């Protein structure tokens, strides 16, 4: 499905663009580079940027070896679109410089998401918001856990309105980066070999464990990750009236976040009707055959762009309640693919 979409988009966009990928040597940056190639984004010239430590490395793009350059404020003089995945501090410093040079930035960090002058975009949900890029020259990519939930909930919200969301996440270690992936792998090996596992990335051992702790804790007892989900969901759906509470948990899975989502809707909707809406939603695959024990699994979502939704059922404890289980690859649709899709909307409709 994705390859067909990519081909179709490529055919419609005859103009080509100069593109920069900032943070190209990281896990998400690497995936962004791959997404641009897989989806046949109309690239004229490409520039790969990273820290001075990573400069000089070579990465492959469409059969060519591209040398990574050091990210500086003058890196964007001839660049049309800059896709950033280099952390919040880096985005705060370099995104405005890129925008000043005439480059439109699609930023994957949390730095600009809640800026009222920066659109926060999930292309299946609010592509119209991309038009707001002209205010600062920056478009924000939402948090991975927010993206997958919002794609699953948006059609229901549009149809019957959502009054309240209760979400618990089960997030893969790849969301923290390569060091966390390595730490989980090393801890598993150590435990299997009856050795003491070492932890430096997380405050406790992650192997065979669950940590209800993602990002820093705030004064209200919520973690920053939980507050991100609340604020970003309201901004994307353009509805501050939705009541939202989240509990985010790190689990010993390498790739793909899973979420238990409970909603109360303003108008009644059956599980069958909700399932029918989701079956028509672009980017969603309904995986929900309980008679055969078929439901979304993290291992099945890893490596694909579709958001898997299952366990769709009515919440019998409240009126107008629906439960569902939502799974997606946090590096692909949760980061790189969504950013590339934003760039596609930008290129096709606005540049």
QUIGIUR-V989731 format. One record per backbone hydrogen bond with DSSP energy under -0.5 kcal/mol. CO is the residue of the C=O (numbers start at 1). NH is the residue of the N-H. E is the energy in kcal/mol with one decimal. If there is no record, write none. Layout:
BEGIN
co:CO nh:NH e:E
co:CO nh:NH e:E
END
This chain:
BEGIN
co:1 nh:5 e:-2.1
co:2 nh:6 e:-2.9
co:3 nh:7 e:-2.4
co:4 nh:8 e:-2.5
co:5 nh:9 e:-2.7
co:6 nh:10 e:-2.6
co:7 nh:11 e:-2.1
co:8 nh:12 e:-1.5
co:9 nh:13 e:-1.5
co:12 nh:14 e:-0.9
co:17 nh:19 e:-0.6
co:17 nh:44 e:-3.2
co:18 nh:80 e:-2.2
co:18 nh:81 e:-2.0
co:19 nh:47 e:-2.5
co:20 nh:22 e:-0.6
co:20 nh:83 e:-3.2
co:21 nh:24 e:-0.7
co:21 nh:49 e:-2.9
co:22 nh:85 e:-2.6
co:23 nh:26 e:-1.5
co:26 nh:30 e:-2.8
co:27 nh:31 e:-1.6
co:28 nh:32 e:-2.6
co:29 nh:33 e:-2.1
co:30 nh:34 e:-2.0
co:31 nh:35 e:-2.6
co:32 nh:36 e:-2.3
co:33 nh:37 e:-1.5
co:34 nh:38 e:-3.2
co:35 nh:39 e:-2.8
co:36 nh:41 e:-2.5
co:37 nh:40 e:-1.1
co:41 nh:43 e:-2.3
co:42 nh:17 e:-2.7
co:45 nh:19 e:-2.7
co:47 nh:21 e:-2.4
co:47 nh:49 e:-0.5
co:48 nh:69 e:-3.3
co:49 nh:23 e:-2.1
co:49 nh:24 e:-2.3
co:50 nh:71 e:-2.9
co:51 nh:54 e:-0.8
co:51 nh:55 e:-1.3
co:54 nh:57 e:-1.7
co:57 nh:68 e:-3.5
co:59 nh:66 e:-3.6
co:61 nh:64 e:-1.7
co:64 nh:61 e:-2.6
co:64 nh:66 e:-0.6
co:66 nh:59 e:-2.6
co:68 nh:56 e:-2.8
co:69 nh:50 e:-2.0
co:72 nh:75 e:-1.6
co:74 nh:77 e:-0.7
co:76 nh:79 e:-1.0
co:80 nh:104 e:-2.8
co:81 nh:20 e:-2.3
co:81 nh:83 e:-0.5
co:82 nh:84 e:-0.6
co:82 nh:106 e:-3.1
co:83 nh:22 e:-2.4
co:84 nh:108 e:-2.1
co:87 nh:91 e:-2.1
co:88 nh:92 e:-2.6
co:89 nh:93 e:-1.6
co:90 nh:94 e:-2.9
co:91 nh:95 e:-2.1
co:94 nh:98 e:-2.5
co:95 nh:99 e:-2.6
co:96 nh:100 e:-2.3
co:97 nh:101 e:-1.1
co:98 nh:103 e:-2.2
co:99 nh:102 e:-1.6
co:103 nh:105 e:-0.6
co:104 nh:82 e:-2.7
co:105 nh:107 e:-0.6
co:105 nh:139 e:-3.0
co:106 nh:84 e:-2.7
co:107 nh:141 e:-3.3
co:112 nh:115 e:-1.3
co:115 nh:118 e:-2.1
co:119 nh:121 e:-0.5
co:119 nh:140 e:-3.1
co:121 nh:142 e:-0.6
co:122 nh:125 e:-2.7
co:122 nh:126 e:-2.3
co:123 nh:127 e:-0.7
co:126 nh:129 e:-1.8
co:127 nh:130 e:-1.6
co:128 nh:131 e:-1.4
co:129 nh:132 e:-2.1
co:130 nh:133 e:-2.2
co:131 nh:134 e:-1.0
co:132 nh:135 e:-1.6
co:133 nh:136 e:-0.6
co:133 nh:137 e:-2.9
co:137 nh:105 e:-2.8
co:138 nh:119 e:-0.6
co:139 nh:107 e:-2.9
co:140 nh:121 e:-1.9
co:143 nh:147 e:-2.4
co:144 nh:148 e:-1.6
co:145 nh:149 e:-1.2
co:146 nh:150 e:-2.8
co:147 nh:151 e:-2.1
co:148 nh:152 e:-1.3
co:149 nh:153 e:-1.9
co:150 nh:154 e:-2.5
co:151 nh:155 e:-0.5
co:153 nh:157 e:-2.7
co:154 nh:158 e:-2.5
co:155 nh:159 e:-1.5
co:156 nh:160 e:-3.0
co:156 nh:161 e:-0.8
co:157 nh:161 e:-1.1
co:160 nh:267 e:-1.1
co:161 nh:163 e:-0.5
co:161 nh:266 e:-2.3
co:161 nh:267 e:-0.5
co:163 nh:243 e:-2.6
co:164 nh:264 e:-2.3
co:165 nh:245 e:-2.1
co:166 nh:262 e:-2.7
co:167 nh:247 e:-2.1
co:168 nh:260 e:-2.9
co:169 nh:249 e:-0.9
co:170 nh:258 e:-2.1
co:171 nh:251 e:-2.5
co:172 nh:175 e:-1.4
co:173 nh:176 e:-2.2
co:173 nh:177 e:-0.7
co:177 nh:180 e:-0.6
co:177 nh:181 e:-1.7
co:178 nh:182 e:-2.8
co:179 nh:183 e:-2.1
co:180 nh:184 e:-2.4
co:181 nh:185 e:-2.2
co:182 nh:186 e:-2.8
co:183 nh:187 e:-2.5
co:184 nh:188 e:-2.3
co:185 nh:189 e:-2.1
co:186 nh:190 e:-2.3
co:187 nh:191 e:-2.6
co:188 nh:192 e:-2.5
co:189 nh:193 e:-1.7
co:190 nh:195 e:-3.6
co:191 nh:194 e:-1.7
co:195 nh:197 e:-0.5
co:206 nh:209 e:-1.7
co:209 nh:252 e:-0.7
co:210 nh:212 e:-0.6
co:211 nh:213 e:-2.2
co:211 nh:250 e:-3.1
co:214 nh:225 e:-1.2
co:216 nh:224 e:-2.7
co:218 nh:221 e:-2.0
co:222 nh:218 e:-3.2
co:223 nh:227 e:-1.9
co:224 nh:228 e:-2.2
co:225 nh:229 e:-1.7
co:226 nh:230 e:-1.6
co:227 nh:231 e:-2.7
co:228 nh:232 e:-2.9
co:229 nh:233 e:-1.7
co:230 nh:234 e:-1.7
co:231 nh:235 e:-1.9
co:232 nh:236 e:-2.8
co:233 nh:237 e:-2.4
co:234 nh:238 e:-0.7
co:234 nh:239 e:-2.0
co:239 nh:242 e:-0.9
co:243 nh:165 e:-3.0
co:245 nh:167 e:-2.3
co:247 nh:169 e:-2.5
co:249 nh:171 e:-3.6
co:250 nh:211 e:-2.7
co:251 nh:253 e:-2.3
co:253 nh:173 e:-2.7
co:254 nh:174 e:-1.3
co:257 nh:328 e:-2.1
co:258 nh:170 e:-3.2
co:259 nh:261 e:-0.7
co:259 nh:326 e:-2.6
co:260 nh:168 e:-2.2
co:261 nh:324 e:-2.1
co:262 nh:166 e:-3.1
co:263 nh:322 e:-2.3
co:264 nh:163 e:-3.2
co:264 nh:164 e:-1.7
co:270 nh:274 e:-2.3
co:271 nh:275 e:-2.5
co:272 nh:276 e:-2.2
co:273 nh:277 e:-2.0
co:274 nh:278 e:-2.1
co:275 nh:279 e:-2.1
co:276 nh:280 e:-0.7
co:277 nh:280 e:-0.8
co:278 nh:281 e:-0.9
co:281 nh:284 e:-1.8
co:283 nh:307 e:-3.0
co:285 nh:287 e:-0.5
co:285 nh:309 e:-2.1
co:286 nh:288 e:-0.5
co:287 nh:296 e:-0.6
co:289 nh:292 e:-1.2
co:289 nh:294 e:-2.5
co:290 nh:293 e:-1.6
co:293 nh:295 e:-0.6
co:294 nh:289 e:-2.3
co:297 nh:300 e:-0.6
co:297 nh:301 e:-1.6
co:298 nh:302 e:-1.7
co:301 nh:304 e:-2.0
co:304 nh:333 e:-0.5
co:306 nh:308 e:-0.6
co:307 nh:285 e:-2.8
co:308 nh:327 e:-2.8
co:309 nh:287 e:-2.9
co:310 nh:325 e:-2.9
co:311 nh:313 e:-0.5
co:313 nh:323 e:-3.2
co:314 nh:316 e:-0.8
co:315 nh:318 e:-1.0
co:318 nh:321 e:-0.8
co:320 nh:265 e:-2.9
co:321 nh:315 e:-2.1
co:322 nh:263 e:-2.8
co:323 nh:313 e:-2.1
co:324 nh:261 e:-2.8
co:325 nh:310 e:-2.3
co:326 nh:259 e:-2.0
co:327 nh:308 e:-2.8
co:328 nh:257 e:-2.2
co:328 nh:330 e:-0.6
co:329 nh:334 e:-2.1
co:331 nh:336 e:-2.4
co:332 nh:335 e:-2.0
co:332 nh:337 e:-2.1
co:332 nh:338 e:-0.9
co:335 nh:339 e:-2.2
co:336 nh:340 e:-2.2
co:337 nh:341 e:-2.6
co:338 nh:342 e:-2.1
co:339 nh:343 e:-2.1
co:340 nh:344 e:-1.9
co:341 nh:345 e:-2.2
co:342 nh:346 e:-2.7
co:343 nh:347 e:-2.7
co:344 nh:348 e:-2.6
co:345 nh:349 e:-2.6
co:346 nh:350 e:-2.0
co:346 nh:351 e:-1.4
END
